[in-house]
Every structure is written in C-alpha cells, then in structure tokens.
Amino acid sequence: MELHKKSGLILIVLGIISAYLTLYTTKAHTIAAQHIIEDAQGNAVSWRTTPSGSLFPWPKEPGMLQALSKIDEVDLFIYRYLIKPWVLVGLSILMWIVTGLSIFKIVTSSSMFKMVKIMKTRAVAYFITVWLAAMFFALAWGSEFDWPDYVHIDYGFPMVWATHVLSTIAGPVDIWRTDITALFINLLFWLGSMVIGVAIILRFRRRFFLD
C-alpha cells in the first residue's frame, strides 16, 4: 500500500512537471517567435519592443513601445540553446513519454492486473511506444503549402498548432505562429486515445485469460 502511495505521488509530480513544461514551451516559443529579433548572423539578439520581456521563470511579453530593448543573459541562453534548436519541445515530449511509461508501470504492477502481467504485457509496452512515436511525428511533421504570396509550413495533426511562414506578398520572411489551444487539443487526442487503447488491450487480455 505504501509503495502504491509513493508511486501515485511520483505520477502526480510527473504529470504536473509535464503539464508545466508543455505550457512553458508553448508560451516561450510563441513569445520568441513574435517578440525576439536577431541579425542574419544571429549575433545581435534583442526584444522588438520595450520595456523588455522575459523568458524565465515564466515567459512574459515585452512592452508596446516601438524601440529595441536588450535581452538579458538568462533569456538569451534559453532562446539560443533551448528554443531555437527545439530542445524544449523534445523535453516536453520526453516528459510525457516518462509519465506514460510510469502509468503503464503502475497499472501492470497492481494486484488486479497480475494475471494480465503474466499474459505477456509487452504488447501494451509496444502499443504505448508506437503510439507515442506516432504522436511525436504527428505533432512535429510539417506540410509545406506553396500558395501565391503565402508560402508556409503547417505542423500538427489532427489540428494545426504551428505555422512557419516563409514568404508573403512583401517577400521572404521567417515568422512562427503557434496556437496553444490547438496544441493541447492534439495532446488530449493522442494521449487520451492512448489511454483508451491501453485499457482495451488490458481488458481483452484479462477476459481472454479468465475465459
């Protein structure tokens, strides 16, 4: 019983961290795409407006005055090494994978599923692995649309949660647009359907064993 309580507490902590990291990542990417500017070489990085915004501990938009403002060292580190190379996105996905695997471990170690565990529960592990991989590709895979005066790449399935605009009527651009609501709907769809799939597999395996 004590072990189950500790496992449940760990699962809650993992869930909170995963949710916070996902929210932070989405907000940080949105603010960085809309409010941070850099030169062609990537040496001079600054906020587009003033007063300065912030990326830590929680992303905050800069003010509305049309004047460049300095970005501090912490925000610059986050922007260059965590946001631009999409490290935060990878960490968010990794945390959800760890959370999902923790749920799987708790479920398969509970007494009511001892029989199912004997019945080669590797099938569930394979299902979770494949499903999480499919979720990753569905969220990260981009489809390019070469429309007149609007060349862009859409990311996300079933809903587009990010758009990278490459060209407009004004010429080549590099603009990112993100939709937090669409991202969480996608996560709800993929993670929710994964839980349903695991429940179905465990249910049928248990019924098959009992029959």
C-alpha positions as CSV (number, residue, x, y, z in Angstrom):
1,M,0.0,0.0,0.0
2,E,2.8,2.4,0.9
3,L,4.5,1.6,-2.4
4,H,1.4,2.4,-4.3
5,K,1.1,5.7,-2.5
6,K,4.6,6.6,-3.4
7,S,4.0,5.6,-7.0
8,G,0.9,7.7,-7.1
9,L,2.7,10.7,-5.7
10,I,5.5,10.3,-8.3
11,L,2.9,10.1,-11.0
12,I,1.2,13.3,-9.9
13,V,4.6,15.1,-9.7
14,L,5.5,13.9,-13.2
15,G,2.1,15.0,-14.5
16,I,2.5,18.4,-13.0
17,I,6.0,18.8,-14.4
18,S,4.9,17.6,-17.8
19,A,2.0,20.0,-18.0
20,Y,4.0,22.9,-16.7
21,L,6.9,22.2,-19.2
22,T,4.4,21.9,-22.1
23,L,2.7,25.2,-21.1
24,Y,6.0,26.9,-20.7
25,T,7.4,25.6,-24.0
26,T,4.3,26.7,-26.0
27,K,4.3,30.2,-24.3
28,A,8.1,30.6,-24.8
29,H,8.0,29.6,-28.4
30,T,5.1,31.9,-29.1
31,I,6.7,34.9,-27.4
32,A,10.1,34.2,-29.0
33,A,8.7,34.0,-32.5
34,Q,6.7,37.2,-32.2
35,H,8.9,39.4,-30.0
36,I,12.5,38.5,-30.4
37,I,14.6,39.7,-33.3
38,E,18.2,38.9,-34.4
39,D,20.5,39.8,-37.2
40,A,21.4,37.5,-40.1
41,Q,24.4,36.1,-38.3
42,G,22.5,35.5,-35.1
43,N,24.9,37.7,-33.1
44,A,22.7,40.6,-32.1
45,V,19.5,39.4,-30.3
46,S,17.0,41.8,-28.7
47,W,13.4,42.3,-28.0
48,R,11.4,44.1,-30.7
49,T,9.8,46.5,-28.2
50,T,10.4,48.0,-24.8
51,P,10.2,47.5,-21.8
52,S,12.0,44.2,-22.1
53,G,10.1,40.9,-21.8
54,S,11.3,37.8,-20.1
55,L,11.6,34.0,-20.7
56,F,12.3,33.0,-17.1
57,P,10.8,31.9,-14.7
58,W,7.6,32.3,-16.9
59,P,7.5,33.8,-20.4
60,K,6.3,37.4,-20.4
61,E,5.8,39.6,-23.4
62,P,7.7,42.9,-23.7
63,G,6.0,46.3,-23.7
64,M,4.4,48.1,-26.6
65,L,6.8,50.9,-27.2
66,Q,8.4,50.6,-30.6
67,A,12.1,50.5,-29.6
68,L,14.5,47.6,-29.4
69,S,15.4,46.5,-25.8
70,K,18.2,44.4,-24.5
71,I,17.7,40.7,-23.8
72,D,19.4,39.5,-20.6
73,E,21.9,36.6,-20.4
74,V,19.4,34.1,-19.0
75,D,16.8,34.8,-21.7
76,L,19.5,34.7,-24.4
77,F,20.6,31.3,-23.2
78,I,17.1,30.0,-23.2
79,Y,16.4,31.4,-26.7
80,R,19.6,30.2,-28.3
81,Y,20.1,26.8,-26.7
82,L,16.5,25.7,-25.7
83,I,14.1,27.4,-28.0
84,K,15.8,27.7,-31.4
85,P,17.0,24.1,-31.5
86,W,13.6,22.9,-30.2
87,V,15.1,21.3,-27.1
88,L,12.2,22.4,-25.0
89,V,9.8,20.7,-27.4
90,G,11.8,17.5,-27.1
91,L,12.0,17.7,-23.3
92,S,8.2,18.2,-23.2
93,I,7.6,15.1,-25.3
94,L,10.1,13.1,-23.3
95,M,8.4,14.1,-20.0
96,W,5.0,12.9,-21.4
97,I,6.7,9.6,-22.5
98,V,8.1,9.1,-19.0
99,T,4.7,9.9,-17.5
100,G,3.0,7.5,-19.8
101,L,5.5,4.7,-19.0
102,S,5.0,5.4,-15.3
103,I,1.3,5.0,-15.7
104,F,2.0,1.7,-17.5
105,K,4.3,0.5,-14.7
106,I,1.7,1.3,-12.0
107,V,-1.1,-0.4,-13.9
108,T,0.8,-3.5,-14.6
109,S,2.2,-3.8,-11.1
110,S,-1.2,-3.5,-9.4
111,S,-2.7,-6.7,-7.9
112,M,-5.8,-6.6,-10.1
113,F,-3.7,-6.9,-13.2
114,K,-1.3,-9.7,-12.0
115,M,-2.9,-12.1,-14.4
116,V,-2.6,-9.7,-17.3
117,K,1.0,-9.2,-16.4
118,I,1.6,-12.9,-16.7
119,M,0.0,-12.8,-20.1
120,K,2.9,-11.0,-21.8
121,T,2.1,-7.4,-21.2
122,R,4.9,-6.5,-23.6
123,A,2.1,-5.9,-26.1
124,V,1.0,-2.9,-24.1
125,A,4.5,-1.6,-23.9
126,Y,4.8,-2.0,-27.7
127,F,1.5,-0.2,-28.2
128,I,2.5,2.7,-26.0
129,T,5.9,3.1,-27.7
130,V,4.4,3.0,-31.2
131,W,1.6,5.4,-30.2
132,L,3.9,7.9,-28.6
133,A,6.2,7.8,-31.6
134,A,3.1,8.4,-33.8
135,M,2.1,11.3,-31.6
136,F,5.6,12.8,-31.9
137,F,5.6,12.6,-35.7
138,A,2.1,13.9,-35.9
139,L,3.0,17.0,-33.9
140,A,6.4,17.6,-35.5
141,W,5.7,16.6,-39.1
142,G,5.4,19.6,-41.4
143,S,3.4,20.0,-44.6
144,E,4.5,22.8,-46.9
145,F,2.0,24.8,-48.9
146,D,3.3,26.9,-51.8
147,W,0.5,29.3,-52.2
148,P,0.8,32.5,-54.2
149,D,2.2,35.2,-51.9
150,Y,2.0,32.9,-48.9
151,V,4.4,30.0,-48.6
152,H,4.2,28.3,-45.3
153,I,4.6,25.0,-43.4
154,D,1.9,23.7,-41.1
155,Y,2.7,21.5,-38.2
156,G,0.3,19.2,-36.3
157,F,-2.4,16.6,-36.7
158,P,-5.4,16.5,-36.3
159,M,-5.2,20.2,-35.7
160,V,-2.5,22.7,-37.0
161,W,-0.8,24.1,-33.9
162,A,2.2,25.8,-35.5
163,T,2.7,27.6,-38.8
164,H,6.1,28.7,-40.2
165,V,5.6,31.4,-42.7
166,L,8.4,31.5,-45.3
167,S,7.2,34.1,-47.8
168,T,4.4,36.7,-48.1
169,I,3.5,39.3,-50.7
170,A,6.2,41.5,-49.1
171,G,8.9,38.9,-49.8
172,P,10.8,36.2,-47.8
173,V,10.1,36.2,-44.1
174,D,10.7,33.9,-41.1
175,I,7.7,34.1,-38.9
176,W,6.4,31.4,-36.5
177,R,2.7,31.4,-35.4
178,T,1.5,29.0,-32.7
179,D,-1.9,28.1,-31.3
180,I,-1.7,26.8,-27.7
181,T,-5.4,25.6,-27.7
182,A,-4.7,23.5,-30.8
183,L,-1.6,22.0,-29.3
184,F,-3.4,20.9,-26.2
185,I,-6.3,19.5,-28.2
186,N,-3.8,17.4,-30.1
187,L,-2.2,16.2,-26.9
188,L,-5.6,15.4,-25.4
189,F,-6.5,13.5,-28.6
190,W,-3.3,11.4,-28.7
191,L,-2.7,10.8,-25.0
192,G,-6.4,10.2,-24.4
193,S,-6.7,7.7,-27.2
194,M,-3.6,6.0,-26.0
195,V,-5.1,5.5,-22.5
196,I,-8.3,4.1,-24.1
197,G,-6.2,1.8,-26.3
198,V,-4.2,0.5,-23.3
199,A,-7.5,0.0,-21.4
200,I,-9.0,-2.0,-24.3
201,I,-5.8,-4.2,-24.6
202,L,-5.7,-4.9,-20.9
203,R,-9.5,-5.6,-20.8
204,F,-9.4,-8.1,-23.6
205,R,-6.3,-9.8,-22.4
206,R,-7.7,-10.2,-18.9
207,R,-11.0,-11.5,-20.3
208,F,-9.2,-13.9,-22.6
209,F,-7.1,-15.2,-19.7
210,L,-10.1,-15.6,-17.4
211,D,-12.1,-17.4,-20.1
